[in-house]
Amino acid sequence: LDSLAQHSWVPTAGPNFGGPISDKASADWPCIIFGKDDGRYTPNALFMAVKDQNVPGKLCVAGPPDEVAKLKDPLLQALQRKC
């Protein structure tokens, strides 16, 4: 969150998508939605989702392509420090 905040992205919502697949299994895709907090309105949003398996490489990021590109290295470095 600190790395994202340094780029003016702050959490705005935290929905969970998914549901039952069968009577024995379900899928969950917890998401965090970020909005720009730089003192002006912007229609852009950044979505981060963790796939239902707790396996490396399962973090999905979507948003404005230039913003995702700017965040890729700082976010990867921050996550690698935690692992």
C-alpha positions as CSV (number, residue, x, y, z in Angstrom):
1,L,0.0,0.0,0.0
2,D,2.9,2.4,0.7
3,S,4.3,1.9,-2.8
4,L,1.0,2.6,-4.3
5,A,0.4,5.6,-2.1
6,Q,3.7,7.1,-3.2
7,H,2.1,7.2,-6.7
8,S,-1.1,8.8,-5.4
9,W,-3.2,5.6,-5.5
10,V,-5.3,4.9,-2.4
11,P,-7.8,2.1,-1.7
12,T,-11.4,3.0,-2.3
13,A,-13.2,-0.4,-2.2
14,G,-12.6,-4.1,-1.5
15,P,-15.2,-6.4,-3.2
16,N,-14.9,-10.2,-3.5
17,F,-16.0,-11.9,-6.7
18,G,-16.6,-15.6,-7.2
19,G,-18.9,-18.0,-5.6
20,P,-19.8,-21.7,-5.7
21,I,-18.6,-23.8,-8.6
22,S,-20.2,-27.0,-7.4
23,D,-21.4,-28.4,-4.1
24,K,-17.8,-29.2,-3.2
25,A,-15.9,-26.2,-4.4
26,S,-16.0,-22.4,-4.7
27,A,-13.8,-19.7,-6.2
28,D,-12.8,-16.4,-4.6
29,W,-11.2,-13.4,-6.2
30,P,-10.7,-10.8,-3.6
31,C,-10.0,-7.4,-5.1
32,I,-8.8,-4.0,-4.0
33,I,-9.9,-1.0,-6.1
34,F,-7.7,2.1,-5.9
35,G,-8.5,5.6,-7.0
36,K,-6.1,8.5,-7.7
37,D,-5.8,10.9,-4.8
38,D,-3.8,13.8,-6.2
39,G,-6.2,16.6,-5.4
40,R,-8.2,16.4,-8.7
41,Y,-10.9,14.2,-10.0
42,T,-9.9,11.5,-12.4
43,P,-12.1,8.8,-14.0
44,N,-9.3,6.3,-13.8
45,A,-9.4,3.3,-11.4
46,L,-6.8,0.7,-10.6
47,F,-7.9,-2.9,-9.9
48,M,-5.8,-5.5,-8.1
49,A,-7.1,-9.1,-7.6
50,V,-5.7,-12.2,-6.1
51,K,-6.7,-15.4,-7.8
52,D,-8.3,-18.1,-5.7
53,Q,-5.0,-20.1,-5.5
54,N,-2.4,-18.9,-3.0
55,V,0.4,-19.4,-5.6
56,P,3.1,-16.9,-6.7
57,G,2.2,-15.0,-9.8
58,K,-1.5,-14.9,-9.1
59,L,-1.8,-11.1,-8.5
60,C,-3.6,-9.4,-11.4
61,V,-3.4,-5.7,-11.9
62,A,-5.5,-3.7,-14.4
63,G,-5.9,0.0,-15.0
64,P,-4.6,2.8,-17.2
65,P,-1.6,1.2,-19.1
66,D,0.8,4.0,-18.3
67,E,0.0,3.9,-14.6
68,V,0.3,0.1,-14.4
69,A,3.7,0.3,-16.2
70,K,4.9,3.0,-13.7
71,L,3.8,0.8,-10.7
72,K,5.2,-2.5,-11.9
73,D,8.8,-2.2,-10.6
74,P,8.0,-0.5,-7.3
75,L,5.2,-2.9,-6.5
76,L,7.2,-6.0,-7.5
77,Q,10.1,-4.8,-5.3
78,A,7.8,-4.1,-2.3
79,L,6.2,-7.6,-2.6
80,Q,9.6,-9.3,-3.0
81,R,10.8,-7.7,0.2
82,K,7.8,-9.2,2.1
83,C,8.3,-12.8,0.8
